[in-house]
Amino acid sequence: MSGDSDCTRTSPSAGSPSDNEFLPDRPKYVCSLSPDLITKAREELQEKPEWRLRDVQALRDMVCKDYPTLGTCLDDAFLLRFLRARKFDYDRALQLLVNYHTCRRSWPEVFNNLKPSAIKPVLESGFVTVLPRLDPEGRHIVCIRPDRWTPSNYPITENIRAIYLTLEKLIQSEETQVNGIVILADYKGVSLSKASHFGPFVAKKVIGILQDGFPIRIKAVNIINEPRIFKGIFAIIKPFLKEKIANRFFLHGCDLNSLHQNIPPVILPEEYGGTSGKLDISEWNELLLASEEDFLHDFSQLVLPCDSSPHDMLVSGDADEKQCDDSLRGMKPQLYYCY
């Protein structure tokens, strides 16, 4: 991700050709998709290679016209992420882009000082990692293990920061933009005390980002080793899930055979009945930490203009905190009952 974020500089009006002399060259997009993935993108995402740059320019023009102070990157490759995530529907891609920025600006606890070195303790704990092998559909498997988190060490927002940076790294790949990702969440050992940190306010924020504020396709969420308490956790999450996403949740319990119906053993570590050796978090941690400078450069393009606020750009408003607090009070008895 790089390039100018100021529409007034990147889209000069006709009749002022001299201004072009001072414009930096925007990186030229070069497609890295294989012929098979180009075909898949055409069939599943309505992406036509011959119209691709025209579509990107159309989205860029919409940003400059409707949100001239959005402060976004306008490079072809960056805007393509949003078009692919919304199957080249211009209006929905624009809404996703605006929501992407709104989410970042409205939750400073998560997005301030967001860089790999800042979440190193989370990475070292093994709370989130990416398995080294792709599934048969060419999708990365993001493995989340809440039992690796000790609440007294750092707040839950640090875990969210680590997940977000993981997704940012993955979505840089055009293959991931087309194929999407799969989540594997191991809830072994999750207690009531840990579950209480994930109330409706946090749940709505996180799900709002994953569903409507980030350009990634989540194709499946596999839950394994979930305790009885997970019924209460899912009761908190489900009201915020769209039906399409809710239908992609698979609860396997302790049944590894059930998990293997969705994720082949050949790509799973031994901990989940797989044949790819012990779960090793070092490779992903090293890759993410080595991307520090790239993240600093990329995120420097996403600046909050001084004449606007996050709420000015919100497409679909969040429920207020009072409503979330009321929901939490209603959910607590359910959590205790399930526990």
C-alpha distance (Angstrom), angle and dihedral (degrees) to the residues before:
residue distance angle dihedral
M1 . . .
S2 3.78 . .
G3 3.75 140.5 .
D4 3.77 139.6 84.8
S5 3.78 122.5 -37.3
D6 3.80 96.8 -168.2
C7 3.79 112.2 94.5
T8 3.77 91.6 -164.2
R9 3.79 88.7 62.5
T10 3.77 101.5 36.3
S11 3.79 96.2 44.6
P12 3.81 107.7 40.6
S13 3.75 116.8 -176.5
A14 3.76 121.2 -102.7
G15 3.75 113.1 -93.9
S16 3.80 95.9 45.0
P17 3.82 102.4 83.7
S18 3.76 91.9 151.6
D19 3.79 89.1 69.8
N20 3.79 89.4 65.1
E21 3.78 89.5 69.4
F22 3.81 89.1 70.2
L23 3.80 97.9 43.9
P24 3.80 117.0 105.4
D25 3.77 114.4 -125.2
R26 3.77 111.5 -100.9
P27 3.83 111.6 -131.0
K28 3.78 109.8 -94.9
Y29 3.78 113.4 -119.0
V30 3.80 116.2 -121.1
C31 3.80 116.3 -174.9
S32 3.81 113.5 -124.8
L33 3.81 96.8 -176.4
S34 3.78 120.2 120.6
P35 3.82 118.3 -121.1
D36 3.83 89.1 -102.4
L37 3.79 92.3 52.9
I38 3.80 91.7 46.1
T39 3.79 87.0 56.0
K40 3.81 91.4 46.4
A41 3.81 91.5 49.6
R42 3.78 90.1 50.6
E43 3.81 93.1 50.0
E44 3.81 100.0 39.4
L45 3.81 104.4 26.7
Q46 3.81 102.0 30.2
E47 3.81 88.8 -120.8
K48 3.78 113.1 158.4
P49 3.82 112.4 -169.0
E50 3.79 91.8 -150.0
W51 3.83 90.6 56.4
R52 3.81 98.6 34.7
L53 3.81 98.8 103.2
R54 3.80 91.1 41.1
D55 3.80 88.9 55.4
V56 3.80 91.8 48.1
Q57 3.79 90.6 50.9
A58 3.80 90.4 49.5
L59 3.81 90.7 54.8
R60 3.80 91.0 45.3
D61 3.80 90.3 52.5
M62 3.82 90.9 49.9
V63 3.82 91.0 52.0
C64 3.79 92.3 49.8
K65 3.80 92.7 46.4
D66 3.81 100.9 41.9
Y67 3.83 102.5 25.9
P68 3.81 107.3 24.0
T69 3.82 92.1 159.2
L70 3.79 97.0 44.8
G71 3.80 91.4 114.3
T72 3.79 95.3 -141.1
C73 3.76 134.5 148.7
L74 3.80 110.4 -102.2
D75 3.79 100.9 -165.9
D76 3.79 117.1 134.7
A77 3.80 93.9 -119.3
F78 3.81 93.2 50.0
L79 3.80 95.4 48.5
L80 3.80 90.8 46.0
R81 3.81 89.4 65.9
F82 3.79 90.3 63.8
L83 3.79 95.0 43.7
R84 3.79 91.5 51.7
A85 3.79 92.8 46.4
R86 3.81 89.4 55.9
K87 3.81 98.2 37.4
F88 3.80 93.5 -108.5
D89 3.79 94.3 -60.6
Y90 3.81 100.3 148.6
D91 3.80 97.0 -153.5
R92 3.79 94.8 47.1
A93 3.80 91.7 44.9
L94 3.80 90.1 52.3
Q95 3.80 91.1 49.4
L96 3.80 90.3 50.1
L97 3.81 91.0 50.5
V98 3.80 91.9 50.2
N99 3.80 91.3 46.6
Y100 3.81 89.7 49.5
H101 3.78 90.0 60.0
T102 3.80 94.3 39.4
C103 3.80 91.4 54.8
R104 3.79 91.5 50.1
R105 3.80 93.4 49.4
S106 3.78 98.7 42.8
W107 3.83 99.0 54.7
P108 3.82 107.4 51.2
E109 3.81 93.2 168.0
V110 3.79 87.8 67.9
F111 3.78 104.4 31.9
N112 3.80 105.5 37.4
N113 3.80 112.5 99.8
L114 3.79 90.0 1.3
K115 3.80 108.1 177.6
P116 3.81 135.7 123.6
S117 3.81 96.3 -104.9
A118 3.82 89.8 55.8
I119 3.80 91.8 60.4
K120 3.79 97.6 39.4
P121 3.85 93.5 120.9
V122 3.81 89.6 56.9
L123 3.80 91.8 49.5
E124 3.81 91.8 47.9
S125 3.80 90.7 50.9
G126 3.80 90.6 59.6
F127 3.80 93.0 -125.9
V128 3.81 90.8 139.9
T129 3.78 131.5 14.7
V130 3.79 140.3 147.1
L131 3.78 120.9 -117.5
P132 3.82 112.8 -120.0
R133 3.82 96.6 -126.0
L134 3.80 129.2 63.9
D135 3.79 122.6 -128.2
P136 3.84 120.9 -113.8
E137 3.80 89.7 -87.3
G138 3.80 91.9 56.5
R139 3.81 93.7 -106.2
H140 3.80 127.9 142.3
I141 3.81 116.6 -123.7
V142 3.82 113.0 -133.7
C143 3.81 108.3 -156.8
I144 3.82 117.3 -155.8
R145 3.82 121.2 -173.2
P146 3.83 112.9 -176.8
D147 3.81 91.4 -176.7
R148 3.82 88.1 71.5
W149 3.81 90.4 66.1
T150 3.80 121.1 92.1
P151 3.85 106.8 -163.3
S152 3.81 92.5 -152.8
N153 3.83 90.1 61.7
Y154 3.82 98.3 57.4
P155 3.82 139.4 -20.9
I156 3.79 124.4 -87.7
T157 3.81 90.0 -105.8
E158 3.81 88.8 72.8
N159 3.80 89.1 61.7
I160 3.80 90.1 50.4
R161 3.81 90.1 51.0
A162 3.81 90.3 53.3
I163 3.81 92.5 49.8
Y164 3.80 91.1 47.9
L165 3.81 93.7 51.6
T166 3.79 89.4 47.5
L167 3.79 90.4 55.0
E168 3.81 91.7 45.4
K169 3.79 89.6 54.8
L170 3.79 93.8 46.8
I171 3.81 95.4 47.8
Q172 3.80 91.1 58.7
S173 3.81 85.7 78.4
E174 3.79 115.9 84.9
E175 3.79 88.6 -149.8
T176 3.81 89.7 60.6
Q177 3.80 90.9 46.5
V178 3.80 88.7 58.9
N179 3.81 101.9 33.8
G180 3.80 100.3 36.3
I181 3.81 125.4 -151.9
V182 3.80 139.6 -84.0
I183 3.80 123.4 -137.1
L184 3.80 122.9 -145.3
A185 3.81 111.6 -168.2
D186 3.81 119.0 -172.6
Y187 3.81 109.7 -160.8
K188 3.78 96.0 -178.9
G189 3.80 110.7 144.6
V190 3.81 96.6 8.6
S191 3.80 106.3 152.2
L192 3.78 133.2 -163.3
S193 3.80 90.5 -102.0
K194 3.81 91.3 57.7
A195 3.79 93.2 43.2
S196 3.80 90.5 54.6
H197 3.82 89.6 66.0
F198 3.80 90.1 63.4
G199 3.80 100.1 67.4
P200 3.81 127.0 160.7
F201 3.81 94.1 -87.1
V202 3.83 93.0 56.7
A203 3.81 91.4 38.1
K204 3.79 92.8 54.0
K205 3.80 91.9 47.4
V206 3.80 94.0 50.2
I207 3.79 95.4 44.1
G208 3.79 90.6 44.8
I209 3.81 88.5 57.8
L210 3.81 95.5 45.5
Q211 3.82 95.6 44.4
D212 3.77 104.5 33.5
G213 3.80 109.2 7.5
F214 3.79 108.5 51.3
P215 3.84 130.4 58.3
I216 3.77 99.3 -127.2
R217 3.81 132.6 110.0
I218 3.80 112.5 -131.7
K219 3.78 103.6 -159.5
A220 3.82 99.8 178.1
V221 3.81 141.1 0.8
N222 3.80 112.8 -154.5
I223 3.81 115.5 -165.4
I224 3.78 117.8 -164.3
N225 3.80 134.5 180.0
E226 3.76 90.7 12.5
P227 3.84 112.1 172.9
R228 3.80 124.1 -142.4
I229 3.79 87.9 -91.3
F230 3.80 89.1 69.1
K231 3.80 89.2 75.5
G232 3.79 86.7 66.7
I233 3.81 93.0 44.1
F234 3.79 91.6 50.8
A235 3.80 89.8 47.2
I236 3.81 87.0 60.1
I237 3.80 93.7 46.6
K238 3.78 102.4 41.1
P239 3.85 99.4 69.8
F240 3.80 88.4 60.8
L241 3.82 95.9 47.6
K242 3.76 123.3 96.7
E243 3.80 112.9 -127.4
K244 3.79 91.5 -112.9
I245 3.80 92.1 56.8
A246 3.82 94.6 39.5
N247 3.80 88.7 57.2
R248 3.80 89.7 57.2
F249 3.81 93.2 62.4
F250 3.81 113.9 104.0
L251 3.81 119.0 -170.5
H252 3.81 110.2 -158.4
G253 3.79 102.4 169.6
C254 3.80 108.5 -164.0
D255 3.80 92.9 -32.2
L256 3.79 106.2 118.7
N257 3.79 91.2 179.0
S258 3.80 88.0 60.9
L259 3.82 90.4 50.4
H260 3.80 90.4 49.6
Q261 3.80 90.1 58.3
N262 3.82 86.8 66.9
I263 3.81 102.1 29.5
P264 3.83 117.9 31.9
P265 3.84 115.5 -125.1
V266 3.81 90.5 -125.8
I267 3.82 91.0 73.9
L268 3.82 97.1 37.4
P269 3.82 125.4 89.5
E270 3.79 121.9 -117.0
E271 3.81 90.9 -98.6
Y272 3.81 88.4 71.1
G273 3.79 98.4 39.4
G274 3.78 92.9 -89.6
T275 3.78 133.1 138.8
S276 3.82 101.8 -135.7
G277 3.80 96.5 93.4
K278 3.79 130.9 -107.3
L279 3.79 118.2 -21.7
D280 3.81 105.6 -92.6
I281 3.81 117.3 -166.4
S282 3.80 96.3 176.7
E283 3.81 97.6 84.9
W284 3.80 94.6 55.0
N285 3.81 93.0 41.4
E286 3.79 91.2 53.1
L287 3.81 91.9 48.2
L288 3.79 93.1 50.1
L289 3.81 95.3 44.3
A290 3.82 90.1 48.3
S291 3.82 87.9 58.2
E292 3.81 93.9 64.1
E293 3.80 96.3 112.3
D294 3.79 92.2 45.3
F295 3.80 91.1 53.8
L296 3.80 92.6 46.9
H297 3.79 89.9 52.2
D298 3.79 95.0 43.9
F299 3.78 96.2 46.7
S300 3.79 91.1 46.9
Q301 3.81 86.0 69.6
L302 3.80 90.6 60.2
V303 3.77 103.4 73.2
L304 3.79 130.2 159.7
P305 3.82 109.0 -119.6
C306 3.79 113.7 -126.9
D307 3.82 93.0 -127.6
S308 3.79 97.8 55.2
S309 3.76 140.3 55.5
P310 3.81 131.6 -148.1
H311 3.78 91.9 -106.2
D312 3.80 91.6 56.4
M313 3.79 89.5 65.7
L314 3.78 100.2 40.0
V315 3.78 110.9 125.1
S316 3.77 98.5 -172.9
G317 3.81 114.1 21.2
D318 3.80 125.0 -126.0
A319 3.76 120.6 -118.8
D320 3.76 109.5 -102.6
E321 3.79 120.9 -99.9
K322 3.79 93.1 -111.6
Q323 3.78 90.7 61.8
C324 3.79 90.0 49.9
D325 3.80 91.5 49.5
D326 3.80 89.9 51.1
S327 3.79 89.6 50.2
L328 3.81 90.8 50.4
R329 3.79 91.6 53.7
G330 3.78 88.5 51.9
M331 3.81 93.2 48.3
K332 3.81 98.5 48.3
P333 3.82 95.0 76.1
Q334 3.80 87.7 50.4
L335 3.80 91.1 52.4
Y336 3.79 91.9 50.9
Y337 3.80 90.8 46.9
C338 3.80 92.4 52.6
Y339 3.80 91.5 45.1
